[in-house]
Amino acid sequence: MSLRDLSPILIANRGEIAIRVARTAHALGLSTVGVLTEQDAGAAHADAIDAVVSIDSYLDADELLRAARESGARSVHPGYGFLSENAAFARAVADAGLTWIGPPPEAIELMGDKGAAKEAAAAAGVPVVPAGGDGGYPVVVKAVAGGGGKGMRVVRAAEELEAATAAAQREARAAFGDDRVIVERYLERPRHIEIQVLADAHGNIVHLGERECSLQRRHQKVVEEAPSPVVDAELRARMGEAAIALARACGYAGVGTVELIMESRPPHASEFFFLEMNTRLQVEHPVTELVYGVDLVEQQLRVAAGEALALRQEDLRPHGHAIEARLYAEDPAAGFLPATGTVHVYREPSGEGVRVDSGLRAGSVVGTSYDPMLAKVIAYGPDRETALDRLDRALATFALAGVTTNAAFTRALLARDDVRAGEMDTNLLERVLEELATEPPADLLAAAVLAAAGTATPEGPWRRALAEHGEARVTSGVVTIGDARWEGAAIRAAEAPGLFAITLDGLTRRYAIALDGDDAVYVARDGHHAIVRTARPDRSGAALPEGSLEAPMPGTVWAVNVSNGDVVQAGDVLIVLESMKMELSITAPRDGVVEGLTLKAGDRVTLKQPLVAVVEAEA
């Protein structure tokens, strides 16, 4: 088989990874076929691929195989997420006479079962985390299938174990269709290190060093880098040998990642343990590509075509440093709740050493049906300090208006002294969240009010800012917010659509500004976002009693635990919402009686929609 025999390649995915795979395929002269659901109508990946087939779901194997048949595809690349680690799908692809661009189904199956994978790692000589239970607490309950922090709960006391296990099982069942869990000892301050492996079908296996992935929130990676600031050549070799041994033991072929955890503090700082193996391309693969000069998607395609690896371990050495920040649609000021909306202004950062992998463009609609990751911003430099500085500037100059993101929050995280020094562990971000809470710059709200050309009502955290300062208005070139005044206010179009130069008190800065049909004005600068409204729309629907609890995020009602007339106590869970793979419980703020409840499981809710009220019980 040759590379040409893979063409056309069906890319069974969406968004930035679909675009990323297509970019390499096209560079190799291969044609591509994409898939598109109704919810994704108008998505950017549809225009980056040669032909597109409409499907009902990215998780429907039959639909994907139908798309392959109708388009004449001869191979399938699953990307990451969705069915990328589904052994049954990999077998179905092969049974349909297509080439699966991924590891053998047997390897996917073995490594996808955390219990079996742990046994296989131990048999291959890879250190494993001791089982939990007999050794006391804390322990971690983890889903046997899947990953990404789904179906995972940390338990610090025996009385918490039953509830944590039930929650982990519920989440695992919803995410992976498998509610089996295992219990392991929990390391309090571990570093998360992963080793990139690459194997062909001829028995050749190499590793491309490590990635540091310790900056996480809720077990989801936020920032990744290569190489790790604490892994030297000797430790890299030991970790790489362990990863290769596991890949060989499970008959691996293609691109894969062996995830490890290691103690972050002496005297055990060089000890590492097997965590899991991801049998697919990782989200954070660009940092390895930049440091090692290897296109990992190209390697996937060549291995699938039956080629032997042209890479030799002795030639693979890291050069320079690369850091990736994940840009999420979320509002850090509102507890990282998912953000939705339309991307009205979109302009990617540029400059030496800057790379952006994205599935966005102006007009893209960000909803709650899929993962909240919008883009990956990657910076490369000759050393870690340069890479950090370039990434900070890239996040600051990413012009995106219409959807709130975590860009400013990530900049604050990367500016911390401990992060700059490489002193990180997987719990660092959770410990310092409050320290990273920053007030939005005052000029941003002033610019938003100016763009609204009159009195404005801020949304979200901006509502609090306005409450502190009083009315916001623009008169005769002066922006006034309570007692604060900005003289000489002026606005003019800048060099690109959606960018404007705004002058306040003699200082001119560039802002991304957009309006939608809902009388909303979106303004962004340096990663910060402001939303103001000149005429606030009625989101209430049916009237509910005063003090009703509002939906803090758009999404789907996962569960309704009460009925009208029920007597509840403060803290009782009334409703559970789900949005972008995140569960949120709506709890009773006081003792009282439930009123105004009309929702049921499966209903969709919008941001700030009244859900239910808890009123004082009559004597």
N, C-alpha and C positions, 0 to 999 in steps of 0.2 A: 504494500500500500504506500502511496505517496501523499504529500500534503494536499495535492489537488483532489484526491479521492475523498477528502472530508467535505468538499464544497458541493452544494451550499451547506452552511452550518446553521442549524436551528439554535438560536440563543433563547433558552427557556427561562427567561428572566425579564426584568424591567429596570428602568432607572439607570443610575450611573454605571452599574456593573455590565449591563447590556451594551451600553455605549463603549465601555472600556474593552470588552471582548471584541466588539465589531471593529474597533480601531486597529487592533493587531491583525485580525483576520484580513481586513482590507489591505493593510500594509504588506501582507504576504500574497496578495492577489487572489484571495478567496472571497466568495460571495456569502452573504448572510441572509437569514430569515428571522424576523422577530415576531413576537406575539403581543397582543394588546387586549386588555379587558375594557368593558364599557366604562368602568370607573376611571380608567387611564386615558380616555379619549383626549387627544391633543398632546399626549406626553412626548417629551423631547426624544426619547429613545426610538420612537417610531420613525423619525426622520433621519436617524443615524444608521439605519439598517436598510438593506436593499429592498426587501419585501416584507410585508407584515400580514399576519393572519389573525383575525379576531377570535378570541376564546372567552370562555366564561370565567375561568379562574387559573391563576398561575400554579395552583396546587392540584389541578385536575390532570392526572397523567394521561387519561384517554384523550382529553382535549389537546394536549401537547403533541401526542402521537398523531392525532388527526391533522394538526397543523404541519407536521413533518411530511405526512403523506401528500397533502394537498399542494405543498410548496415544492416537493421533490427534494427535500433536504436529505443529505446522506450521513449527517452526524448531528449530535446534540451536545451543546455546552450548557451546563445547568447554572453557571454563575455561582453565587452563594445564597444561602437562605432557600426558602421554598423547598424544592425537591432535590437540592444539590447533594444531600446526604441520605437519600432514600434508596436503599438497596433494591427494593422492588421496582422502582422506576428505572434504575440502571439496568436491571435484567430485562424489563419490558422494552427498553430501547434496543438492546442487543437482540432480543427475540424478534423485533420488527425489522431486523436486517440493517440497523443503523449502527454507526460507531459511537460509542459512549466516550466523551472526552472527560475522563475522570478515572478514579481508581477502580479496581475490580469490585463487584458487588459484595464478595465475601469479606474484603477488607473494610468496606463501609459498614457492613453488618456487625463485624467484630468490634470495631472501634466505636460504633454508635451505641453500643451497650456498655455503660460505664463500669459495671461490675466485671464483665468479661474482658474489657480493655485493661482494667487494672490487673487482672490475673495474667493477661498476656504480657503486660509490661514487666511484671515481677519475674515471669518466666524468662524474659529476654535480658534480665539483669538490670532493669531500670528501677531505681528506688521509687517506692510508692508510699503514699500517705497512710499511716496506720488507721485501721477501722476505728470508728467511734463507739461509745457506749461504755465499755468496761473501764476505759481510761479516764472517765469523768468528762467534765464539760469545760469549755464550749465544744460543740460538734456542729457539723454542717450537714443538712439534709439536701441531697441533690437528686434530680431526676436522672434515671438511668439512660433515657433517650434524650437527644437534643443537647443544647448548650446555651451560651449567651446569657447566663444568669437566670434563665427561665426555669421554674421549678426548683429554686434554691432558697433555703432558709437557714440562718444561723441560729442555733439554740444554745442558750447560756445556762439553763437550769432544767432539771428533769421535768418540772411541771409544765414547761413550755413545749415539750417535745411532741405531744399528741396534736396540739393545735397547729404547730409548725409543719408537721408531717402532712396533715390534712390539706393545709394551704398549698404546700409544694405539690402534692398529688393533683389537686384541682388545676393548678396552673400548668403542670406537665401534661395532664390529659387534654387540656384545651390547646396547648401549643404543639404537642407531638403525638397525641392520640395514644399515649402510653403513660400510665400513672405510677409505674414502678419507681422507687427511690432507694438510695443507699445512704448510709450514715458514716461519716468520716471525722477524724480529729480535725479541729479547726485551728489553723495557724493564725495568731492574732495580727501580726504585721508582716505578712509575706510579700515578696515581690513576685509579679507575674511575668515570667520570661517564656518566650516561645521560640522554637527552633524550626526554621523552614527546611523541609526536605524535598528532594526531587529524585524520582526513581524512574527507570525505564523498564521495559518488559524483558530486558536481557540480563537482569541481575545487577545493573549498575545503580548505585545510590550515592548521592552527595548531599551535604547540608550547606545552606547559605547563611550560616550564622544565626544570630538571635535578634529578637525584637523585644524591647522593654514595653510592657503594656500595663504597668502598675497604676496608672492614673485612671481610675474607674469610679463610676457612681451607680449604685444598685446593680453591681456586677456587670455593667455595660461599659465597655472601653470608651474613653473620651479622647485620650492622647496616646499615640504610640510612637516609638522611635527605634532607630537602628544606627549603630550598635547600642547595647545597654551601657550606661555610664559606669556600671560596676562589674562587668564581665570582662576579664582579661583573656589573653590568648589560651592559657592553660585551661581555664574553666570553660571557655567556648569549645575547645576540643573535646572535653569530657562530656559536655551536654550534647554536642553534635554526634559523638560516637553512640551515646545512649539513644538518641533519636533515630539514627541509622539502624541500630540493632532492632528497635521496635518495628520500623518500616520493613526491614527484611523479614522479621518473624511473621508479620501478617500478610506477606506477599504483595507489598504495595507497589503501585506504578502510578506515576503522575506527580502532581504537586500536592503536598500535604503539610500540616503543621502539628508538631508535638508540643503541647503546652505543659509548662512546668511551673512549680512554685518553689521559692527558696526563701529562707529566713533573711530578713533585711538587716539583722543586727548581729554583731559578734556574740558568742564565739562560733555561731553556726551559719555565718553569712555565706559560706561556699557550699552548703548542703542544698540539694535540690530534690524534688519529688515529682513524679508523674502526676499530671492532672487529668488530661484527656488528649485525644488526637482528633483534629478537625480534618476530615477527608475531602477537602475542597480548597479552592482559592480563598484566602482570607481577605477581609475588608482592608486590612492594613498592609497588604502586599506591596504597595508602592514604595514604602521606605526601604524595603529589601532591594527592590529593583534599582533604586537610585544609588544605594551604597555598593551594590555588587555589579551593577551594569548588566543585569540579566532581565530580559522580558519574560516574566513567568507565564503569561498567557501563551506566548510563542512556544515555550517549553512544553506546556500542556498539549498544544496542538501537535508538536513534533512527536511526543511520546505516544499520543493516540494514533498517529500515523505509522507507528512501529519503528521509528528511528531510535538509534542508540544515542545516549547522552554524549554530547561533544565536550561537556564540562568535566574537568578533573579537579578533585578536592584540593590538590596542592596549589592550584591556580586561583582558588576562590579565597580572596582576602577582602575585608571591608575597606573601603576608601571614603573618607569624609564622614558626614553625619546627616541623617534625614529625620525629620519629625513631622508627624501627621496629626492634624486636629480634625475631629469629626464635627461638622456643622449640623446641628440638630434643630428641628422645628419645635422649640420649647421655650417656655418663659421662666428663666431662673428667678425673676422677682416674684413669681407666683408659685414657688415651690416646684419648678421644672414641669409644670403641667404642659401637655401637648398644645402646640399652637397650630392654627389652621389659617387658611386664607389664600389669596391669589398673589403670586409674585409679580408685582407691577413694574418694578425696576430691577434689572439684573445685569451686573457688570463684574466679571471675575477679576481678581487681582493679577498682576503680572510682574515681571522683573526677574533678575538672575536667580536661578535656583528655586523658582516657585512653580508648582504644578497644582492644578485643580482637576479632580475627577468629580464630575457632577452630572446629574440628570435633570437639571433645571434650565429654564430660560424665562424670559419675560412672558407672562401669560400662564405659566404653569400653576395649576391648582393643587394646593397641599391640603389633603383631607385626612381622615382618620383611618382609612382602610389599610394603609401600609406603614412600614417602618418610618419613624420620624427623621431618619438621617437624610439630609438634603444634598450634601456634598462633602468631599474630603479635600482639605487644604494642606498641601505638603510643601515643606521647604527643605532644601538641601544646601549644605555649606561645607567648607573644608574642615570645620570643627563644630562642636555642639553649640557653642556660644553664637556663632554666625548663623547657624540654622535656626536657633531660637529667635534671634533678632529678625530674621527674614520672615519667619512665620508670624510673628507679632505684627509686622507691617502688613503682611498679606491679609490677615484677619481684619485689620483696621481699615484697609482700602477696599474690602469686598463690599461693593454697593448693591445691597439687596433691601428693597422696601416692599412691604405688604404682608410679610410673615415674620414674627418675632423669632430670633434665633439665640443660641448660646455663645455667639462670637465674643461679646464683651466679657462675659464670664470666663471664657477660656483664656482670654488675654490676661485677666487678673490672676488666674491660676498659674499661667506660665511665668508671670513676673515674680512669683514668690521666691524668697531666698532658698528655701529647701528644694524646690523644684529645679531652680537654676543650678543648685549644687548636686543634683542627681540623687537627693536623699528622699526616696519615695517608697511607699508600700501601697497595697491595694485598698487600705482604709484611710489613707491620707485625705482624700477629697471629702469624704464624709465628715472627718474630724474638723476640717477647716471651712466648711460651707458658710458658716456665719461670718467668718473673717472676709470671705470673698464677696459678701453682699455689698454692692456699691450703689450709691444714689446716682441716678442718671444725670448727666451734666445739665445744668440749668439752661444753657443756651439751646439744647435740643428741644425742650418744651417751648421756648420762645420762638424758635424757628418753625415749629409745628403750628403754633398759633398764628404766626405771620403767614404761613402757607395757607392756612384756613381763611385768612383775610377777614378775621372778625372774632367775635367771642367763640371760645372753643371749650368743649368738655372732654377732658382726657379719659382714656380707657385704662383699665387695669391699674397698675401701680401709679400711673399718672393721675388717677382720680384722687389718690391720697395727697399727691404733691399739690394739686389744685386746692384741695380742702385746707391745706396749710397756708396757702397764699391768697386765697380768694379768687375773684373773677379774673379771667384772662381776656385781653382785648387788644386790638390794634387801632390806633388813631393817629393820623398825621405823622407817620413814620416812626412812631413810638410803640413798642410792645410793652404792655403792662400786665404783670401777674401779681395781684395783691399789691404789696409795697415795692416790689422789684420792677425796675424800668430798664429798657434797652433803647438807647437813642439811635437815631440815624438808621433805622431798620429799612433794608432794601433787599430785593430778590431779583435775580436775573438768571437766565438759562446758562448752563455751563457747556462743556465741550461735547457732552454725550446725552442722548435722550434719558430723561428722568433725573439728571444731575443738575443741581442749581447752586449758584454762588449766593450765599446770604451774608449780608453785612449787619452786624449788631455791635454797637458801640465802637465803630471804626475797625473792627476785626472781621475779615471775610474768610469764610470757610465753605467747603463744598459739602452738600447734603444730597442724599437720594430722597426724592419726594414723589409721591404718587397719590392719586385720588381714585376712589372707586364710586360705584353708583349708589352707595349707601351713605353718602355725605361724610365719608371717613377720609382723613388725611393721614398718610403714612410717611414718616420721616426717619431717616437713619444716618448715623455718622459714627465712625470709629467703632463699629460693632454694636452700638446702642440703638434702640428703636423707640419711637414714640408714635402713638396713635391718638388722634384727637377727632372729635366729631362736632360738626357745626349744628347738626340736627340729629339727636340720638334716636335711632329707630326703636319701635316698640317690640321687644323680644319676649314679652310676658306670656302671650297666648291667653289661655283662660286665667281669670283672676284667682289668686290664692290669698290666704290670710296674710296679714302683715307679718313680716319676719320670716317669710318662706325661705327655705334653703335653696340656693341657686346652684346650677351645674358649674363647677369650677373649670370644666373643660368640655368641649364637644365630644360626643362618643355614643356608645351603646349601653343600654341598661343591661347589666350582666345578671343581677339578681335583685328582687324586691323582698325584703324580709318582714315587712309589716303590712297592716291594712288600716284603713281609716277607722278611728275609734280605739285603736290599740293604745294601751298605757305603756310608755317607754321611760327609761331612765337615761340620764346624761351619759353619753358615750356609746349607747347601743347603736349597732350598725343598722341603718334603715334601708339604704340602697347601695348597691355596688355598681360602679360604672367601669367600662373598659374602653380604652382609646389608645391606638398605636402600641398595642402589646402591653399596656400598663393598666393595672387595676387600681381603683380609688374607692375607698369606702366613705359614704356620706353618713355621718353619725349625728345622733341627737345632741343638740347643744345644751339641753336642759331636761329635767324631768317634765313630763307632760303627756298630751294626747295627740295622736297622729291625725292630721286633717289635710284635705285638699289633694290626696294622692290619686292620680289617674294613670300612672305609668305601670307598665308590665315588662317582664324580661323580653329583650329583643327590640324594644322601642329605641329610636334614635333621639338624642337631645342635642341642643345647641348650647354654645357658651352663654352662661348667665340665665339660662332658662329655669324658671321656678320649678322645683321638683316636688317638694313636700313641706309641710309646716308642722312644728311641734308647739302646740298652744298649752297654756296653763290649764290644768284640770279644774273643773268646777268643784266647789266644796260639796 
